[in-house]
Amino acid sequence: MTEEFVINIAQTAVFTVLLVSSPMLGLALIVGLAIGIFQAVTSINEMTLTFIPKIVIVIVSLVVFAPWILQVMQLFTEELFRSIQLIAH
């Protein structure tokens, strides 16, 4: 097992984590920005007004994107299992 191989696995793992988390983070960012603009316009500074909608949108997006997330994670895991043969030799 070479350094190149380990770095490649680490890069793929980080990319997979970013890919899997991007729908939830992106939607939370958009909702947070919209609520921030709403709060700036109306001068309402309520902490629960920002927290609750973001939590709801993250949960909903997790349910919606769950099949795709599982598919991406399954492909990554299968690739890791295939690379076990390379590690053993």
OpenMM code with the backbone's topology and positions (N, CA, C; nanometers):
from openmm import Vec3, app, unit

residues = "MET THR GLU GLU PHE VAL ILE ASN ILE ALA GLN THR ALA VAL PHE THR VAL LEU LEU VAL SER SER PRO MET LEU GLY LEU ALA LEU ILE VAL GLY LEU ALA ILE GLY ILE PHE GLN ALA VAL THR SER ILE ASN GLU MET THR LEU THR PHE ILE PRO LYS ILE VAL ILE VAL ILE VAL SER LEU VAL VAL PHE ALA PRO TRP ILE LEU GLN VAL MET GLN LEU PHE THR GLU GLU LEU PHE ARG SER ILE GLN LEU ILE ALA HIS".split()
positions = [
    Vec3(0.0853, -0.1162, 0.0000),
    Vec3(0.0000, 0.0000, 0.0000),
    Vec3(0.0907, 0.1236, 0.0000),
    Vec3(0.0767, 0.2045, -0.1013),
    Vec3(0.1618, 0.3219, -0.1164),
    Vec3(0.0923, 0.4468, -0.0623),
    Vec3(0.1709, 0.5517, -0.0516),
    Vec3(0.1151, 0.6795, -0.0062),
    Vec3(0.0128, 0.7314, -0.1062),
    Vec3(0.0402, 0.7110, -0.2333),
    Vec3(-0.0519, 0.7526, -0.3388),
    Vec3(-0.1894, 0.6891, -0.3213),
    Vec3(-0.1873, 0.5607, -0.2905),
    Vec3(-0.3116, 0.4857, -0.2738),
    Vec3(-0.3923, 0.5402, -0.1562),
    Vec3(-0.3257, 0.5652, -0.0452),
    Vec3(-0.3935, 0.6174, 0.0737),
    Vec3(-0.4490, 0.7574, 0.0477),
    Vec3(-0.3702, 0.8414, -0.0188),
    Vec3(-0.4159, 0.9769, -0.0509),
    Vec3(-0.5350, 0.9719, -0.1445),
    Vec3(-0.5332, 0.8804, -0.2397),
    Vec3(-0.6453, 0.8662, -0.3325),
    Vec3(-0.7730, 0.8254, -0.2586),
    Vec3(-0.7617, 0.7324, -0.1665),
    Vec3(-0.8779, 0.6902, -0.0874),
    Vec3(-0.9292, 0.8067, -0.0026),
    Vec3(-0.8376, 0.8818, 0.0589),
    Vec3(-0.8781, 0.9964, 0.1414),
    Vec3(-0.9460, 1.1035, 0.0559),
    Vec3(-0.8925, 1.1303, -0.0618),
    Vec3(-0.9547, 1.2284, -0.1516),
    Vec3(-1.0945, 1.1860, -0.1923),
    Vec3(-1.1093, 1.0593, -0.2261),
    Vec3(-1.2401, 1.0088, -0.2658),
    Vec3(-1.3383, 1.0155, -0.1493),
    Vec3(-1.2915, 0.9863, -0.0293),
    Vec3(-1.3787, 0.9921, 0.0883),
    Vec3(-1.4251, 1.1357, 0.1157),
    Vec3(-1.3338, 1.2308, 0.1082),
    Vec3(-1.3701, 1.3705, 0.1321),
    Vec3(-1.4666, 1.4193, 0.0243),
    Vec3(-1.4404, 1.3837, -0.1016),
    Vec3(-1.5297, 1.4232, -0.2103),
    Vec3(-1.6685, 1.3633, -0.1908),
    Vec3(-1.6745, 1.2385, -0.1466),
    Vec3(-1.8031, 1.1729, -0.1235),
    Vec3(-1.8798, 1.2423, -0.0101),
    Vec3(-1.8106, 1.2782, 0.0952),
    Vec3(-1.8754, 1.3484, 0.2067),
    Vec3(-1.9302, 1.4830, 0.1606),
    Vec3(-1.8512, 1.5562, 0.0830),
    Vec3(-1.8977, 1.6858, 0.0322),
    Vec3(-2.0170, 1.6683, -0.0615),
    Vec3(-2.0121, 1.5669, -0.1459),
    Vec3(-2.1198, 1.5414, -0.2410),
    Vec3(-2.2486, 1.5037, -0.1688),
    Vec3(-2.2368, 1.4204, -0.0665),
    Vec3(-2.3550, 1.3724, 0.0071),
    Vec3(-2.4164, 1.4835, 0.0918),
    Vec3(-2.3342, 1.5702, 0.1481),
    Vec3(-2.3873, 1.6736, 0.2368),
    Vec3(-2.4301, 1.8004, 0.1636),
    Vec3(-2.3930, 1.8141, 0.0379),
    Vec3(-2.4212, 1.9392, -0.0333),
    Vec3(-2.5703, 1.9726, -0.0491),
    Vec3(-2.6609, 1.8774, -0.0747),
    Vec3(-2.8020, 1.9182, -0.0852),
    Vec3(-2.8569, 1.9790, 0.0441),
    Vec3(-2.8274, 1.9171, 0.1574),
    Vec3(-2.8779, 1.9695, 0.2839),
    Vec3(-2.8153, 2.1041, 0.3175),
    Vec3(-2.6841, 2.1156, 0.2993),
    Vec3(-2.6173, 2.2412, 0.3313),
    Vec3(-2.6604, 2.3534, 0.2378),
    Vec3(-2.6764, 2.3220, 0.1110),
    Vec3(-2.7185, 2.4232, 0.0143),
    Vec3(-2.8568, 2.4766, 0.0431),
    Vec3(-2.9496, 2.3863, 0.0704),
    Vec3(-3.0859, 2.4302, 0.1009),
    Vec3(-3.0922, 2.5076, 0.2322),
    Vec3(-3.0148, 2.4636, 0.3334),
    Vec3(-3.0108, 2.5369, 0.4604),
    Vec3(-2.9519, 2.6759, 0.4397),
    Vec3(-2.8535, 2.6877, 0.3522),
    Vec3(-2.7945, 2.8181, 0.3227),
    Vec3(-2.8956, 2.9106, 0.2559),
    Vec3(-2.9695, 2.8574, 0.1590),
    Vec3(-3.0689, 2.9382, 0.0880),
    Vec3(-3.1801, 2.9839, 0.1832),
    Vec3(-3.2294, 2.8916, 0.2650),
    Vec3(-3.3357, 2.9259, 0.3600),
    Vec3(-3.2837, 3.0258, 0.4633),
    Vec3(-3.1628, 3.0054, 0.5116),
    Vec3(-3.1046, 3.0986, 0.6085),
    Vec3(-3.0877, 3.2377, 0.5512),
    Vec3(-3.0455, 3.2443, 0.4256),
    Vec3(-3.0305, 3.3737, 0.3606),
    Vec3(-3.1651, 3.4431, 0.3428),
    Vec3(-3.2658, 3.3668, 0.2995),
    Vec3(-3.3998, 3.4246, 0.2820),
    Vec3(-3.4557, 3.4743, 0.4148),
    Vec3(-3.4373, 3.3976, 0.5206),
    Vec3(-3.4875, 3.4391, 0.6518),
    Vec3(-3.4088, 3.5592, 0.7036),
    Vec3(-3.2785, 3.5628, 0.6769),
    Vec3(-3.1979, 3.6781, 0.7174),
    Vec3(-3.2423, 3.8054, 0.6492),
    Vec3(-3.2733, 3.7951, 0.5202),
    Vec3(-3.3240, 3.9125, 0.4489),
    Vec3(-3.4596, 3.9538, 0.5050),
    Vec3(-3.5454, 3.8565, 0.5311),
    Vec3(-3.6762, 3.8860, 0.5901),
    Vec3(-3.6614, 3.9541, 0.7256),
    Vec3(-3.5673, 3.9056, 0.8077),
    Vec3(-3.5471, 3.9657, 0.9392),
    Vec3(-3.4913, 4.1074, 0.9280),
    Vec3(-3.4045, 4.1299, 0.8300),
    Vec3(-3.3487, 4.2642, 0.8124),
    Vec3(-3.4553, 4.3628, 0.7669),
    Vec3(-3.5452, 4.3166, 0.6817),
    Vec3(-3.6509, 4.4046, 0.6304),
    Vec3(-3.7537, 4.4362, 0.7386),
    Vec3(-3.7907, 4.3368, 0.8180),
    Vec3(-3.8972, 4.3557, 0.9164),
    Vec3(-3.8464, 4.3904, 1.0564),
    Vec3(-3.7152, 4.3883, 1.0771),
    Vec3(-3.6522, 4.4158, 1.2073),
    Vec3(-3.6973, 4.3182, 1.3152),
    Vec3(-3.7298, 4.1961, 1.2756),
    Vec3(-3.7636, 4.0911, 1.3721),
    Vec3(-3.6360, 4.0119, 1.3990),
    Vec3(-3.5932, 4.0079, 1.5251),
    Vec3(-3.4704, 3.9357, 1.5599),
    Vec3(-3.5020, 3.8201, 1.6536),
    Vec3(-3.5723, 3.7252, 1.6050),
    Vec3(-3.6102, 3.6079, 1.6845),
    Vec3(-3.5216, 3.4908, 1.6426),
    Vec3(-3.4527, 3.4280, 1.7380),
    Vec3(-3.3601, 3.3190, 1.7075),
    Vec3(-3.4324, 3.1950, 1.6550),
    Vec3(-3.5509, 3.1669, 1.7087),
    Vec3(-3.6226, 3.0477, 1.6628),
    Vec3(-3.6726, 3.0633, 1.5207),
    Vec3(-3.6863, 3.1861, 1.4753),
    Vec3(-3.7304, 3.2101, 1.3379),
    Vec3(-3.6262, 3.1614, 1.2381),
    Vec3(-3.4997, 3.1623, 1.2755),
    Vec3(-3.3959, 3.1122, 1.1852),
    Vec3(-3.3711, 2.9632, 1.2044),
    Vec3(-3.3816, 2.9163, 1.3269),
    Vec3(-3.3441, 2.7777, 1.3570),
    Vec3(-3.4467, 2.6762, 1.3078),
    Vec3(-3.5720, 2.6963, 1.3369),
    Vec3(-3.6755, 2.5970, 1.3067),
    Vec3(-3.6926, 2.5729, 1.1564),
    Vec3(-3.7023, 2.6767, 1.0733),
    Vec3(-3.7149, 2.6488, 0.9291),
    Vec3(-3.5935, 2.5774, 0.8705),
    Vec3(-3.4743, 2.6109, 0.9193),
    Vec3(-3.3548, 2.5423, 0.8687),
    Vec3(-3.3555, 2.3949, 0.9067),
    Vec3(-3.3929, 2.3637, 1.0288),
    Vec3(-3.4008, 2.2237, 1.0718),
    Vec3(-3.5044, 2.1490, 0.9896),
    Vec3(-3.6188, 2.2106, 0.9665),
    Vec3(-3.7253, 2.1458, 0.8882),
    Vec3(-3.6779, 2.1200, 0.7459),
    Vec3(-3.6136, 2.2181, 0.6827),
    Vec3(-3.5699, 2.2011, 0.5445),
    Vec3(-3.4581, 2.0969, 0.5347),
    Vec3(-3.3724, 2.0875, 0.6337),
    Vec3(-3.2672, 1.9852, 0.6321),
    Vec3(-3.3297, 1.8465, 0.6446),
    Vec3(-3.4276, 1.8300, 0.7308),
    Vec3(-3.4933, 1.7000, 0.7463),
    Vec3(-3.5688, 1.6620, 0.6200),
    Vec3(-3.6403, 1.7569, 0.5611),
    Vec3(-3.7142, 1.7294, 0.4379),
    Vec3(-3.6189, 1.6952, 0.3238),
    Vec3(-3.5096, 1.7709, 0.3122),
    Vec3(-3.4141, 1.7414, 0.2047),
    Vec3(-3.3441, 1.6079, 0.2280),
    Vec3(-3.3221, 1.5716, 0.3518),
    Vec3(-3.2636, 1.4414, 0.3809),
    Vec3(-3.3561, 1.3287, 0.3369),
    Vec3(-3.4855, 1.3449, 0.3612),
    Vec3(-3.5823, 1.2441, 0.3182),
    Vec3(-3.5912, 1.2386, 0.1662),
    Vec3(-3.5910, 1.3551, 0.1015),
    Vec3(-3.6033, 1.3594, -0.0445),
    Vec3(-3.4789, 1.3018, -0.1124),
    Vec3(-3.3604, 1.3372, -0.0621),
    Vec3(-3.2360, 1.2953, -0.1254),
    Vec3(-3.1805, 1.1643, -0.0707),
    Vec3(-3.2505, 1.0987, 0.0206),
    Vec3(-3.2005, 0.9753, 0.0814),
    Vec3(-3.1665, 0.8658, -0.0198),
    Vec3(-3.2491, 0.8395, -0.1207),
    Vec3(-3.2109, 0.7347, -0.2170),
    Vec3(-3.0815, 0.7672, -0.2912),
    Vec3(-3.0657, 0.8924, -0.3304),
    Vec3(-2.9440, 0.9324, -0.4011),
    Vec3(-2.8220, 0.9245, -0.3086),
    Vec3(-2.8382, 0.9685, -0.1843),
    Vec3(-2.7287, 0.9629, -0.0875),
    Vec3(-2.6859, 0.8191, -0.0638),
    Vec3(-2.7828, 0.7307, -0.0467),
    Vec3(-2.7496, 0.5894, -0.0258),
    Vec3(-2.6794, 0.5303, -0.1467),
    Vec3(-2.7198, 0.5705, -0.2668),
    Vec3(-2.6555, 0.5197, -0.3875),
    Vec3(-2.5091, 0.5656, -0.3951),
    Vec3(-2.4844, 0.6915, -0.3671),
    Vec3(-2.3471, 0.7437, -0.3698),
    Vec3(-2.2616, 0.6747, -0.2646),
    Vec3(-2.3155, 0.6565, -0.1453),
    Vec3(-2.2400, 0.5902, -0.0392),
    Vec3(-2.2158, 0.4430, -0.0721),
    Vec3(-2.3134, 0.3787, -0.1353),
    Vec3(-2.2968, 0.2393, -0.1737),
    Vec3(-2.1870, 0.2246, -0.2789),
    Vec3(-2.1843, 0.3144, -0.3765),
    Vec3(-2.0789, 0.3094, -0.4783),
    Vec3(-1.9406, 0.3284, -0.4164),
    Vec3(-1.9297, 0.4211, -0.3217),
    Vec3(-1.8021, 0.4431, -0.2542),
    Vec3(-1.7600, 0.3199, -0.1746),
    Vec3(-1.8538, 0.2594, -0.1034),
    Vec3(-1.8230, 0.1401, -0.0237),
    Vec3(-1.7831, 0.0232, -0.1125),
    Vec3(-1.8531, 0.0046, -0.2233),
    Vec3(-1.8164, -0.1020, -0.3163),
    Vec3(-1.6768, -0.0811, -0.3723),
    Vec3(-1.6428, 0.0424, -0.4013),
    Vec3(-1.5077, 0.0727, -0.4522),
    Vec3(-1.4024, 0.0423, -0.3456),
    Vec3(-1.4339, 0.0723, -0.2200),
    Vec3(-1.3402, 0.0382, -0.1121),
    Vec3(-1.3224, -0.1123, -0.0995),
    Vec3(-1.4308, -0.1872, -0.1095),
    Vec3(-1.4212, -0.3322, -0.0998),
    Vec3(-1.3419, -0.3904, -0.2163),
    Vec3(-1.3574, -0.3307, -0.3354),
    Vec3(-1.2785, -0.3769, -0.4501),
    Vec3(-1.1298, -0.3482, -0.4314),
    Vec3(-1.0989, -0.2397, -0.3613),
    Vec3(-0.9586, -0.2037, -0.3428),
    Vec3(-0.8913, -0.2870, -0.2341),
    Vec3(-0.9661, -0.3661, -0.1605),
    Vec3(-0.9061, -0.4538, -0.0585),
    Vec3(-0.8109, -0.5523, -0.1237),
    Vec3(-0.8442, -0.5977, -0.2426),
    Vec3(-0.7547, -0.6896, -0.3144),
    Vec3(-0.6196, -0.6234, -0.3430),
    Vec3(-0.6208, -0.4953, -0.3751),
    Vec3(-0.4964, -0.4247, -0.4007),
    Vec3(-0.4143, -0.4081, -0.2727),
    Vec3(-0.4822, -0.3907, -0.1615),
    Vec3(-0.4128, -0.3748, -0.0330),
    Vec3(-0.3502, -0.5069, 0.0095),
    Vec3(-0.4204, -0.6168, -0.0126),
    Vec3(-0.3734, -0.7476, 0.0336),
    Vec3(-0.2509, -0.7952, -0.0427),
    Vec3(-0.2366, -0.7534, -0.1659),
    Vec3(-0.1216, -0.8020, -0.2448),
    Vec3(-0.0004, -0.7175, -0.2281),
] * unit.nanometer
topology = app.Topology()
chain = topology.addChain("A")
for resn in residues:
    res = topology.addResidue(resn, chain)
    for name in ("N", "CA", "C"):
        topology.addAtom(name, app.Element.getBySymbol(name[0]), res)
